[in-house]
């Protein structure tokens, strides 16, 4: 199904950015299929022509549009085989992506990077876990946390705000998006034509996301800095607390790839910014509530014109496209 | 250390040349590397002259010297000294050193800047060539438009003053447009090259900027941006003198392709070479103003020649760069270099398919994938990745799930 004016209502409806290496799936998102749809997983693919619009198809039918790489096939197998897909969120897709990459499906560079990330995450998880257990011990409670939910909460908090000033993933990504918001307009000043327009557009979008994510992070960090209250609330409403804390993550979802694309800039910066403009994540209406924006802001942002990009639609360079996407996997931190 | 041809008897030179003709590609590349390090090239150019075509295919890594940088834009026009003839397109190689020496002397402080910029650089570093060239080429073009015949011109080239003027003006016309041409080449490689309107506008402006016939400029354009052939020959939109020069420029380009149809051993470079040749042939054979029935047998023959060379290069590279080193790469944990070689092969194959031989490529790739997948060395995932690069993910997943 092709939708030209795609404006999801919620972040879950927008889907989760997946680290696909298949050229046509660059920037594509995954989401759970609606009940009784006859399939479990849907993929939302940016218009391959590099213009406005998305295709939404069952993952099982994605082979009609492209030949997913071995990496992407393994990634979706992992997700479908392991999860209740209604829980699909950025953290889950990211974890599955690292596991598949660690097996070597995105090449040696991707495997090395993923193994390092998994090790680092284990350390961060342990730091956060120690802290949460100590808080739990201080505030004697009879409630025993559900192990899976407890693990999810710990991982979520470890991504947002670590004790003793250690670098957590989300603030690092926010800084990277902020740097992108400066770098792209700088680059555009010496350019002209569609690439300059695209660079300004992506720079502006990066600035908006940077502001929004910084705002949401501040709220989340304030909660984490009151761990006793946080845990008390979590025991009452685990899903609600998780959702509130993961807002920054949802807003940033898809931006890590844009940051990496600019870092690699293959085959050159001009074609890269055109590709980035075509892959800019749409803001669902829900973002207006989270960020206290006037109604209609998200729809207004979605109306920005996308400069056409030609290079990555060339079918003769598939191997280069896959290699470039795998290189992004090797840069993930 | 210098090498002086003058101190070498002709018989000794011939003997050395004969010896070079039978050396392997690797040995020849090493010898050229040694010659490139000589302070004075002297007879080095004479020594390797018979190997020029082979070197053009081998493309060994060469240091970026002032002379090489200066004449990079003119490269598609270079012909051996004895082949060059007045009234025909081309720049004799024998002219390079004397002209470069004179340009150096005239440019003053700019030479130091250029030397500093290219010190330690390589001739195949396109970004460095573009950057240093943007500084050097326009200035050199302006100098060449007014300086007289260099010292030692007659001794070096055997040519007179009139020939010098022709060569200098032809070189100047190309150098003065080189920044645009190289920027357009780069943009084209990114898929953002000039469209037909932009090319047409540039062509009209460029040819009107130079008083001499634009044949050299057109021949360079055909080598660098061959899709422009359609515009060059679409006479109604071009000034009469451009249209008149189109035929010789096309013939010159076809001569060069016929003389050296074999793509080099680097598969990525080879793919780009084949792509450019195919774009030229497609342009010449497409219905429209550039189509000439009289040229058809020649383009068809060239297409067959290129197809054969491309298949041969593909087969050789598949065997030498992927299958032969497979066991060692797996043992050494260097499968990444093999993956890159396999990607290069796919680039070459995609370019080659445009000339024909689809079944040939399919068969060779399938055979190689079977060999790697069934009993190749390396882990299952490593082998599956190579299979995926060579024949696609379906075969790789089948291997993985077996």
Contacts between the chains, C-beta under 8 A, distances in Angstrom:
chain1	res1	chain2	res2	distance
A	67	B	392	6.0
A	67	B	393	5.3
A	67	B	394	6.7
A	68	B	393	6.4
A	69	B	388	6.7
A	69	B	393	5.1
A	70	B	384	6.0
A	70	B	385	7.1
A	70	B	388	5.2
A	70	B	393	5.0
A	70	B	396	4.7
A	70	B	397	5.7
A	70	B	400	6.5
A	73	B	393	6.7
A	73	B	397	5.7
A	103	B	381	6.1
A	104	B	379	7.1
A	104	B	381	4.2
A	104	B	382	6.7
A	104	B	385	7.3
A	105	B	381	6.4
A	105	B	385	7.5
A	107	B	336	6.6
A	107	B	339	6.7
A	107	B	385	6.7
A	108	B	333	8.0
A	108	B	335	6.7
A	108	B	336	5.1
A	109	B	336	7.2
A	195	B	192	7.2
A	267	B	189	6.4
A	267	B	190	5.1
A	267	B	191	8.0
A	268	B	186	7.2
A	268	B	189	7.6
A	268	B	190	4.4
A	268	B	192	7.9
A	270	B	187	7.3
A	270	B	190	6.0
A	270	B	192	5.5
A	271	B	190	4.3
A	271	B	191	5.9
A	271	B	192	5.8
A	274	B	192	7.8
A	310	B	191	4.7
A	310	B	192	7.1
A	311	B	190	5.8
A	311	B	191	3.1
A	311	B	192	7.0
A	312	B	191	7.9
A	314	B	191	6.3
A	316	B	350	4.7
A	316	B	351	7.9
A	317	B	347	7.7
A	317	B	350	7.8
A	318	B	346	8.0
A	319	B	343	4.5
A	319	B	346	4.6
A	319	B	347	6.8
A	319	B	389	6.2
A	320	B	343	7.1
A	320	B	347	7.4
A	323	B	340	7.9
A	323	B	343	5.9
